[in-house]
């Protein structure tokens, strides 16, 4: 049950014959008056560590601290990569691993706004038929819990309660639906930056949520890789799908 990390040496990784990497993606963005800027990075790093321990035989990468947080840039301390920068970052990381035979990649997504990573995952899988990049979302919660609400605050309480400013964890429910974040950003919609019932958070709920997330990801990863391997055996061999540039027009 080897788990290799960046505290190991290159030689140790090579010798381990590990063929799977875990890549967590965090975010540095405002999380209301009660949670730290690094919440997503802290939580996803811990979830990924637990997933790696349960899976074994993997190379656990450090969580990418920055991702696409443009919707939070109206608040001080938020750092955002453009969608294209994040796409390119993920691609470069995956292809660096691929170069040395690590062809099964598990991306663990720590920030809801990063659904923009999906087309990159599709692109990698279709351009490199022997690569298997899969995506998992541990942060599923109720639809009302958009940002730094009950579930997220509970997770942080469970992982490290000293990080939560409990006296500032109150409920805040804007009167619009979530897509307005894409239209105007978080600042005009939420005076304090969070969206959800932070006042109802508890350590117990957080423990349940974190443990459930870890178990769900572990079974998703096992099932998906097994299914992909089965498809590889039973379906016709796939060829790389790379869109071709348009041909030169014929000269008359
Ligand atoms: Zn968050």
Boltz pocket constraint, residues with backbone or C-beta under 6 A from the ligand:
constraints:
  - pocket:
      binder: B
      contacts: [[A, 31], [A, 39], [A, 40], [A, 110], [A, 111], [A, 147], [A, 148], [A, 152]]
      max_distance: 6.0
